[in-house]
Amino acid sequence: MKESIVKDRSFKFALGIIEIYKRLQEQNEYVLSKQLLRSGTSIGANINEALAGESRADFKHKMSIASKEALETKYWLELLEQSQLREISFKLLIQESQELINMLTSIVKTTKKT
């Protein structure tokens, strides 16, 4: 299968989300950590589905969902960053989530044009 930068980056991002999730669980933060885990790992899952899409419309739809999940993940990361959990750094994951959003938005816009 052809290499996909967005697929690889979303996978590495999900690994970072899992690490943050574990640290949040150690601090007894269960509700927001589950939301973060769900949305943060869903990005790559939707990208994988898009790459195996049955049609151009299916590809675009799954990439759009991945983009929305990236936006949601960024929201949870920013919320957690502003909360009392100061000993955990969210900055790199927030930056990476924005880069994924930018990439996915570009993919969706490009797919609409063709």
Secondary structure, DSSP 4 states (H G I P E B T S, - for coil): ----HHHHHHHHHHHHHHHHHHHHHHTT--HHHHHHHHHHHHHHHHHHHHHT-SSHHHHHHHHHHHHHHHHHHHHHHHHHHHTT-TTS--HHHHHHHHHHHHHHHHHHHHHHH-
